[in-house]
């Protein structure tokens, strides 16, 4: 697996950046600004880590948890009535979760290939 080439991780970086920056053009409610910025930045960081060091299943799983948290954020943070903010969490969160799910198996196979092969 080559560094900086996986489209799944670039998609997660873009989704995280969109979520974090969307607070600038959407109506926010309650804690939605903090939630969106924090989870968006965490997705950007997770995507960048996975781009720089592919083949780390734990990082993929962590990224999936952050993506799921972003997807659930409008309900947990009680900002579903701020539709711009809610949709700016649901869509990037869902996209990041789906593409991360697609990346977990290849990442796990890459990890096993390098770590199991090196123990023999």
C-alpha positions in Angstrom: 0.0 0.0 0.0 1.5 3.3 -1.1 1.6 6.3 1.2 -0.6 9.3 0.3 -2.5 7.5 -2.4 -5.7 5.9 -1.0 -8.8 7.7 -2.2 -10.7 6.5 0.9 -8.4 8.5 3.2 -8.5 11.6 1.0 -12.3 11.4 1.1 -12.2 11.3 4.9 -9.9 14.3 5.0 -12.3 16.2 2.7 -15.3 15.2 4.8 -13.7 16.2 8.0 -12.6 19.5 6.6 -16.1 20.2 5.3 -17.7 19.4 8.7 -15.2 21.5 10.6 -15.5 24.5 8.2 -19.3 24.2 7.7 -19.8 26.1 11.0 -18.8 29.2 9.0 -21.8 29.1 6.7 -24.5 27.2 8.6 -26.7 28.2 11.4 -25.5 26.6 14.6 -27.3 25.7 17.8 -26.1 24.9 21.3 -22.8 22.9 21.2 -23.0 22.2 17.5 -20.1 24.5 16.7 -17.7 22.8 19.1 -18.9 19.3 18.2 -18.6 19.9 14.4 -15.1 21.5 14.6 -13.7 18.9 17.0 -15.0 15.9 15.2 -14.2 17.4 11.8 -10.6 18.1 12.8 -10.3 14.6 14.3 -11.4 13.1 10.9 -8.8 15.2 9.1 -6.1 14.0 11.5 -7.3 10.4 11.2 -7.3 10.6 7.4 -3.9 12.2 7.4 -2.5 9.5 9.7 -3.9 6.7 7.5 -2.5 8.4 4.4 0.9 8.7 5.9 1.0 5.3 7.5 -1.3 2.9 5.6 -1.9 -0.5 7.0 -2.8 0.4 10.5 -6.2 -1.2 11.2 -6.4 0.4 14.7 -6.2 3.8 13.1 -9.0 2.8 10.6 -11.2 1.7 13.5 -10.6 4.9 15.4 -11.5 6.8 12.3 -14.7 4.8 12.0 -15.6 5.7 15.6 -15.1 9.4 15.0 -17.1 9.2 11.7 -20.0 7.4 13.6 -19.8 10.1 16.3 -20.2 12.8 13.7 -23.1 10.9 12.1 -24.8 10.8 15.5 -23.8 14.2 16.6 -27.0 16.1 15.7 -29.0 13.8 18.0 -26.5 13.6 20.8 -25.7 17.3 20.7 -29.4 18.2 20.2 -29.0 20.3 17.1 -31.3 18.5 14.6 -33.5 21.5 14.3 -30.5 23.5 12.9 -30.9 21.7 9.6 -27.8 23.2 8.0 -25.6 22.1 10.8 -27.3 18.7 11.1 -27.0 17.9 7.4 -23.4 19.1 7.6 -22.8 16.4 10.2 -24.9 13.6 8.8 -23.5 13.7 5.2 -19.8 14.0 6.0 -20.2 11.5 8.9 -22.0 9.0 6.7 -19.5 9.4 3.8 -16.5 9.0 6.2 -18.1 6.0 7.8 -18.8 4.2 4.5 -15.3 4.9 3.0 -13.6 3.9 6.2 -15.5 0.7 6.2 -14.3 0.1 2.7 -10.7 0.7 3.8 -10.6 -1.5 6.9 -10.3 -4.9 5.1 -7.4 -3.8 2.8 -5.7 -2.1 5.8 -6.0 -5.3 7.9 -4.7 -7.4 5.0 -1.7 -5.1 4.6 -1.0 -5.2 8.3 -1.1 -9.0 8.4 1.0 -9.3 5.3 3.8 -7.2 6.8 3.6 -8.4 10.4 2.9 -12.1 9.9 5.4 -12.4 7.1 8.1 -10.7 9.2 7.7 -13.2 12.1 8.5 -16.3 9.9 
